[in-house]
Amino acid sequence: MNRRTFLLGLAGLSAGCTPGTPSGELAIAAGERGGMYFDFATLLAEQLTDVRGRVLETEGSLANLDLLADGQAQVALTLADSARVADPGLELRALGRVYENYLQLVVREDDPAQAPADLAGRIVSLGAEGSGASLSGERMLAALDLGDSVRVEHFRIGEAAQALADRRIDALLWSGGVPTPMLDRLSGIRLLPLAELVPVLRAAHGSVYEQVPVPAGVYGATREVPTIGVANLLVCRASMPDAVAAAITRTLVSRAAALVPRQTLGTQFLDVRSLIGTADLPLHPGAAATYRDLHG
């Protein structure tokens, strides 16, 4: 693929953009500032060649899919479970699995709760409206059969962290890399283990959920905390020109080391084996062809 082919593809893509998306620009629906979605999207935008990437700050996965649907974004980050509930008419395709998301249920260190079921009758933030955490959180509460016994709030991560510190909420759920800097700055917090919910969630919603360990030392923990992992996918619509999808994919492969946010070095990585593991969401044909060309 030469530069002219790529630019022709980008021109075709831009022709379908909304007035708010300038021609020749690739809008990337990311997430909240301070989270790994936003940091990864910023690095990706910096590494793209032949096109200027523009990062859109959003509430997260579900909001990103909405932006993709109405043409305000051409590329989006989303959790695999959120991708599964997307409108089939969106014709979602994957460009790659870019990292592992950790569901982090955070309480104060002096809180009596030792398991998520202990939060019955209490106040919990399940992420911002439109975030992937809001969907995962609702499913967790259903798996615990807590019903209406938990008072649910939907705060962005900065507001939720402050509310936890001020004792206005009892716990917050965050979906992101570890450690998340905004949480790492809090003193006297710990994570509740969530791994016990994996079999229930898999039985109800499929294999997008898996058990992953949050390493010892994160947020001051003296041992690993078993929690729930969900793949994070970089996605687009099937209508994206093959040349554009191929160019983004080549960036993921060739600039892999430069696309891992600094705070998650050692817990996140990109390589071809992880990039093509997009669960049951098919790869965009331009991405699939590029992976074949590069690695057979």
N, C-alpha and C positions, 0 to 999 in steps of 0.2 A: 504494500500500500504506500503510495507517495503522498506528498503534502497536498497536491491538488485534489486527489480523491477525497482526502479527509475534509478539506475546506468545502468541497461540493456537498459532502454529507452533512456538514455543520450548517450550511446554508439551507438545505432542505429541512433540517430539524428546526432551525430558527424560524422558518416560514410558518410553522405551526404554533409558535410561541404566542403568549398573550402580550398585549402592549407593554406590560410591566417587565418583560424579559428582553433586554436589548439583543439585537441580531449579533451573532458571532460570540455570544457569551453562554457559558454552560452554568446554569443555576443548580446548585447542590443543596437539597433540603437536608439539614443537619440535625440540630438538637439545641439544648440549652447551653448557653455560654458557661464554661466551667466543667462541662461533661466531655466524655471521650468522643461522642458523636461530633461535636463542634470542633474539637481539636483535630480529629482525623480529617474531617472535611476541609479544614483550613490547610493542613499539610497537602492534601490531594490537590486542592486548587493551586497551590504554589508549585507543584511538580508537573502539572499539565503543560504540554507544549502545543503550539499552534492555536490555542484557544485560551481565553481568559475565564477562569473559574470564579464564580461568585457564590459565597456561602450564605445560606439563609438560616438565621437563628429561628428555631421553632420549639414547640413543646415536646417533639419526639416522633416516634414511629408512626402513629396513626395520623398525626397532623402532616407528616411528610408524604404519606400516601395520598392524602387529599390534595396537596400541592402538585403532586405528580399527575393526579387525575385531571385537574383543571388547567394544566399547562404552565403553571407558575414555576415549576421545577422540571428539569430534564433527567436528573439523577437524584436518588434519595437513599438515605440510610434507614433501615428498618429491622426490627427483630423478626426472626423467622415465624414466631407465633402470630405477630401482627400481619405479616405477609399472607398467612393462610386465611385470614378473614377479609382480605381485600376484595373489592368488587371484581368478579370475573371479567367484566367488561373492560377493566383496566389493562388486561393482558400483560401482567407483570412478568418481567424477565430479570434474571440475575446477571450481574457482571462479575460478582465474586463474593465469597464469604470472607469478610475482612477482619473479623476478630470475634472473640468470645465475650459475651456479656454476662456479668455476674449479678444475680438478684441479691440485693443487700438490704436486709431488714435490720434497721439500726435502732438500738435503744440506749438509754444512758447506762453507764456502768453500774450505778446503784439501783437500777430498776429490778424488781423481783422477778420479772418474766425470764424464764429459761427456755421456752419454746413458743412458737407462734400462737398456739392455742391459748397461752396465758394472757393474750391481749384481748380476750373477750371482755366486753363492757368498757373498753377504753378507746382512746382517740388515736387514729393512725392516718398519716398522709400516704396515699398510694400514688404519688407522683402527680405531675401536672395533667390536667385534662388534655387528651390528645397524645399522651406519652405511651410508650410500650409498657411501662411499669403499671399504668392504670389498668390495662387489660390483664397482664399477668397477676396483678394484685387482686382483682376481682375473682379470678380463677382460683387463687390461693385461698381466699376467704370461703369460696364455695366448697373447695376440697376439705377445709377444716370444719365445714358445717356451722360456721359462726353466724350465718344469717344476718339479722339486723343488730346483732349484739355489739358490733364494732361501729363506732362513729367515724365515718370516712371523710377525710379532707383531701383536697387536691392542690398541693402547693408545689411550686417550682423548687428546685433543689436548694437554692439559697434561702428562700423563705422557710422551707421545711427544716433546714439545719438550724436556723435561728429559733424557730418555734420549739424544736426539741431542746435546745440549750435553755430556753426560757421556761420550759416545762408547760408549754401550752398544748403540746401533743405528747403522746407517750412513745410513739415509734414513727419511723418513716421508712418507706420502701423506695429504693433507688435501683435503677438498672444501668450498669455501666462498667467501666474497667476498674481495676483495683491497683493501687488505692485511688480513689477519687479525691483530688486535692481539696475540694470544699469540705469533704467529710474528714479528711486527714488533719485539717486545721482545728477540728473540734477536739476538746480534751474530754476524757472520761466517757467514751462510748464503746460499745461492743456490738457484734453481730449475733443475731439469733440463728441457729442452724436450721436450714430449710430442706435438707436432703430427704427427709422422711416423706415429703410431699411429691417427690419425683414420680414414684409408681402411680399414684392417683392421677396426677396431671397427665402422664403419658397415656393412661388408660382412657381418659376423657378426651384428650386433645391431640394425641399422637406423639411421635418420637422427637419433637423439636426440643423437649426438655431433657436435660441430662444432669447428673451429679458432677459438680466440680468443687475443688477445694480453694478457699481463700487462704493464701499462704500465711503461716505464722509470721508475726511481726507487723502485719497490716492492721492499722488502727490500734496498735499496741497489744494485739492478741499474742498470747504465749504459745498457742498451738493452732493448727489448721482449723478452719470452720467449714464444714461441708454445706454447700449451698446449691442453688439451681443455676445452671448455665443455659443460655439460649444464644444460638448463632446470630451474629449481626451481619446483614447482607447489604451490599451495594446493589441497587436495583434501578431499572429503567422500564419504559414501556416497550412492547414488541416492535413498535413503529420506529424506534431509534434506528437511524441508518447504520448499516454494518460497519462502515468506516469509522464512525464516531465511537461505537461500542468497542471496536478493535483498538483504537487509540487509547481509550481509557484503560482497557485491559493491559495493554503494553506498559502503561505507567504503573499499574499495580504490581506487575512482575519486575520491571526493570528498576523501579525506585522503591522496592519493598522496605528496605532498611530505613528510608527517609520518611515512611508513612506511619511509623509507630510513635505515638505521643510519648514524650520523655518520661512522664510519670508512670507509664506502664511498661517500660523496658524491663525485660526479664519475665513478664507474665503474658505478653502479647507478641505475636510474630506473624509475618506473612510469608508464605511460600506457596508453590503451585498446588501442593497436596491439600493445604487448607483452603486455598482460594476456590477450588472447584467443588468443595464439599457443601453445596448449596441446598442440602436436604432435598425436598421434592419440588423445589422451584427450578424450572429449566433455565439453563444458561441462554443468554441472548446468542443467536447464531454467530454474530460478529465476535463475541467473546469466546465462544466455543472453538471457532476456527483459529483464533489467535493462540489459545492454550495449546491446541494441537500443533500449530506451526512452531511454537517455541519449545515444546517438550514432547511432542509425539503422542 
